[in-house]
Amino acid sequence: MRIRVLTKEDTQIYRELRLQALEHSPTAFASSYEEEVTYEPHYFENFLNNQNHIVFGAFEEELLVGMVTLETNTRLKLRHIASLKGIYVHQDYQGEGISKPIIAAAIMRAKELRCEQIHLKVNVKNQIAKGVYTSFGFEIIGMEKDILKMPNHQYIDEYHMALYFDEWDEA
């Protein structure tokens, strides 16, 4: 497995995996397949080109099998905090430990950028993801009740989790 930052040249494969994520794990994302399937390719290219979105991809041969976005803050008072978003592993590769190396790559980049905290959100029912995040030292810092409302009127609660670095940690 090879891990690298995605670029605009990866727009098509990123879009394909993103749409699969939204279609197969709808309760894990605020966005929906129905919304994003209508987006033009330039939307995904612009996302990959945004300097505040660093998208790490895990590859088996040339197939993108996993991804995570490290989102940095532009606001002066929030620059010490980054977020992990859009974490997904291709449905055929789930359970093979692919999420850990891409999350580790994102955490390492956050340290290099001198971030002091990384935040993420996770569906309270997703014990597997919660376990992965906890294994990196993330802790639950809160919960939002009924934050997502699915088309079938099912509500989803999400934990807010954070990983804190000692401000003197070296990358």
C-alpha positions as CSV (number, residue, x, y, z in Angstrom):
1,M,0.0,0.0,0.0
2,R,1.2,3.5,-0.9
3,I,0.0,6.7,0.7
4,R,0.2,10.1,-0.8
5,V,-1.5,13.5,-1.0
6,L,-4.1,13.7,-3.8
7,T,-3.7,16.4,-6.4
8,K,-6.0,17.8,-9.2
9,E,-4.8,14.9,-11.4
10,D,-6.7,12.6,-9.0
11,T,-10.0,14.3,-9.4
12,Q,-11.8,11.4,-11.1
13,I,-10.7,8.7,-8.8
14,Y,-11.3,10.9,-5.8
15,R,-14.8,11.7,-7.0
16,E,-15.5,8.0,-7.6
17,L,-14.5,7.0,-4.1
18,R,-16.2,10.0,-2.5
19,L,-19.5,9.0,-4.2
20,Q,-19.1,5.4,-3.1
21,A,-18.6,6.6,0.5
22,L,-21.7,8.7,0.4
23,E,-23.8,5.9,-1.2
24,H,-22.6,3.1,1.0
25,S,-22.1,4.9,4.3
26,P,-24.8,7.6,4.3
27,T,-25.0,8.0,8.1
28,A,-21.2,8.8,8.2
29,F,-21.4,12.0,6.3
30,A,-23.3,15.3,6.4
31,S,-23.4,15.5,2.6
32,S,-25.4,13.0,0.6
33,Y,-24.9,10.9,-2.6
34,E,-27.9,12.6,-4.1
35,E,-26.3,16.0,-3.7
36,E,-22.8,15.3,-4.8
37,V,-23.5,13.0,-7.7
38,T,-24.9,16.2,-9.4
39,Y,-21.7,18.1,-8.8
40,E,-19.5,18.9,-11.8
41,P,-15.9,17.5,-11.8
42,H,-14.5,21.0,-11.2
43,Y,-16.1,20.9,-7.8
44,F,-14.0,18.0,-6.8
45,E,-10.9,19.4,-8.5
46,N,-11.4,22.7,-6.6
47,F,-11.7,20.7,-3.3
48,L,-8.4,19.0,-4.0
49,N,-6.7,22.3,-5.0
50,N,-7.9,24.1,-1.8
51,Q,-4.7,24.8,0.2
52,N,-6.7,24.2,3.4
53,H,-7.7,20.6,2.4
54,I,-4.9,18.1,2.4
55,V,-6.4,14.8,1.1
56,F,-4.4,11.7,1.8
57,G,-5.1,8.6,-0.3
58,A,-4.1,5.0,0.2
59,F,-3.4,3.1,-3.0
60,E,-3.3,-0.6,-3.9
61,E,-1.5,-0.5,-7.2
62,E,-3.3,2.4,-9.0
63,L,-6.6,1.9,-7.1
64,L,-7.6,4.5,-4.5
65,V,-8.8,2.4,-1.6
66,G,-8.9,4.9,1.2
67,M,-8.9,8.6,2.0
68,V,-9.0,11.2,4.7
69,T,-9.0,15.0,4.6
70,L,-7.0,17.1,6.9
71,E,-8.7,20.5,7.0
72,T,-6.7,23.4,8.4
73,N,-8.2,26.7,9.7
74,T,-7.5,30.1,8.1
75,R,-8.9,32.1,11.0
76,L,-6.1,33.5,13.2
77,K,-7.6,32.3,16.5
78,L,-8.3,28.8,15.1
79,R,-5.1,28.1,13.3
80,H,-4.0,25.8,16.1
81,I,-6.9,23.4,15.3
82,A,-7.2,21.0,12.3
83,S,-10.0,18.6,11.5
84,L,-10.2,15.2,10.0
85,K,-13.0,14.7,7.6
86,G,-14.2,12.5,4.8
87,I,-12.6,9.3,6.2
88,Y,-13.5,6.3,4.1
89,V,-12.1,3.0,3.0
90,H,-13.3,1.3,-0.2
91,Q,-16.0,-1.2,0.6
92,D,-13.9,-4.1,-0.8
93,Y,-11.0,-3.2,1.5
94,Q,-12.7,-2.4,4.8
95,G,-11.4,-4.4,7.8
96,E,-7.9,-4.6,6.3
97,G,-6.3,-1.9,8.4
98,I,-6.1,0.7,5.7
99,S,-7.6,3.6,7.7
100,K,-4.8,3.6,10.3
101,P,-1.9,4.5,8.0
102,I,-3.8,7.3,6.3
103,I,-5.0,8.7,9.6
104,A,-1.4,8.5,10.9
105,A,-0.2,10.4,7.8
106,A,-2.8,13.1,8.4
107,I,-1.8,13.4,12.1
108,M,1.9,13.6,11.2
109,R,1.1,16.4,8.7
110,A,-0.9,18.2,11.4
111,K,2.1,18.0,13.7
112,E,4.4,19.3,10.9
113,L,2.0,22.3,10.6
114,R,2.3,22.9,14.3
115,C,-1.3,22.2,15.0
116,E,-2.1,21.7,18.7
117,Q,-5.4,19.8,18.3
118,I,-7.2,17.7,15.7
119,H,-11.0,17.4,15.8
120,L,-13.4,15.0,14.1
121,K,-17.0,13.9,14.3
122,V,-18.3,10.3,14.3
123,N,-21.7,8.6,14.3
124,V,-22.2,7.4,17.9
125,K,-23.2,4.0,16.6
126,N,-20.0,3.5,14.6
127,Q,-18.0,1.7,17.2
128,I,-15.4,0.5,14.8
129,A,-14.4,4.0,13.7
130,K,-14.6,5.3,17.3
131,G,-12.2,2.5,18.3
132,V,-9.8,3.4,15.5
133,Y,-9.8,7.1,16.6
134,T,-9.4,6.2,20.3
135,S,-6.4,4.0,19.4
136,F,-4.7,7.2,18.2
137,G,-5.5,9.0,21.4
138,F,-8.7,10.9,20.3
139,E,-11.1,11.4,23.2
140,I,-14.8,12.3,23.2
141,I,-15.3,15.9,24.1
142,G,-19.0,16.2,23.4
143,M,-22.0,14.9,21.5
144,E,-24.6,16.5,19.2
145,K,-28.0,14.9,19.3
146,D,-30.1,14.6,16.2
147,I,-27.4,16.4,14.1
148,L,-28.1,14.6,10.9
149,K,-31.7,14.0,9.6
150,M,-31.8,11.2,7.1
151,P,-34.4,11.1,4.2
152,N,-36.3,8.4,6.2
153,H,-36.5,10.8,9.1
154,Q,-34.0,8.8,11.1
155,Y,-31.8,11.1,13.3
156,I,-28.1,10.5,13.8
157,D,-26.2,11.6,16.9
158,E,-22.5,12.4,16.5
159,Y,-19.6,12.4,19.0
160,H,-17.1,15.2,18.8
161,M,-13.6,13.8,19.4
162,A,-10.3,15.6,19.7
163,L,-6.6,14.7,19.8
164,Y,-4.4,17.1,21.7
165,F,-0.7,17.6,21.2
166,D,1.8,19.1,23.6
167,E,2.5,22.4,22.0
168,W,6.2,21.6,22.2
169,D,6.0,18.2,20.4
170,E,8.3,18.1,17.4
171,A,7.0,16.7,14.1
